[in-house]
Structures are given as C-alpha cells and as structure tokens.
C-alpha cells in the first residue's frame, strides 16, 4: 500500500507544479487554492508512504516521478519542447527511480 501512496503523492507533486504554472498565468484565488490543495495532498500521501518506505528512497522516487510527470505535462499541455535531449534525460530520471526500487 505504501507504494500506491507514493505514486499518489507523486501525482500531487505533478499537479502541484502544473497548478503553479496555471497560477502564474492567471493569479486568481481559486488557482492559488488549487496549488495549496494539490501540494497538501501530495505531502500527506508522501508522509503515509514514508511509514514503510525508507526516507531516501521515498523522497528520490517522489521527486523523480514528480519531475518526469511535470516534464510530460509541460510537453502535452503547455507546448514545451519534446527534443531528444529532454526525452533522454527524462529516461535517466525514470531509470534512477526504478534502480532505487530495485536495490531496496
């Protein structure tokens, strides 16, 4: 169950960063509330995951999945570059997260 909590926490990170981008474009109270809500949910689920997953592993995977997800969201929804270098290094982030799970 802890790994499911960690994945949910990562979605909180992904949508939190996406919410920041939306807030910067249109500074409304509703969008600011969305930033606070998504990051709060991410932190709650991260803390639940860290009950059973080592701190270093949980944090690295949480930030790695969050970063990878944010890059993908940026490409899909905000027209950011999808060049081969970005995709290569995105793969490196994912490989690192998988590697941490493999050696735990």
WOBELUR-V154193 format. One record per backbone hydrogen bond with DSSP energy under -0.5 kcal/mol. CO is the residue of the C=O (numbers start at 0). NH is the residue of the N-H. Records with the same first field share a line. If there is no record, write none. Layout:
CO=NH / NH
//
This chain:
0=4
1=5
2=6
3=7
4=8
5=9
6=10
7=11
8=12
9=13
10=14
11=15
12=16
13=17
14=18
15=19
16=20
17=21
18=22
19=23
20=24
21=25
25=27
27=31
28=32
29=33
30=34
31=35
32=36
33=37
34=38
35=39
36=40
37=41
38=42
39=43
40=44
41=45
42=46
43=47
44=48
45=49
47=50
48=51 / 52
53=57
54=58
55=59
56=60
57=61
58=62
59=63
60=64
61=65
62=66
63=67
64=68
65=69
66=70
67=71
68=72
69=73
70=74
71=75
72=76 / 77
73=77 / 79
74=78
82=86
83=87
84=88
85=89
86=90
87=91
88=92
89=93
90=94
91=95
92=96
93=97
94=98
95=99
96=100
97=101
98=102
99=103
100=103
//
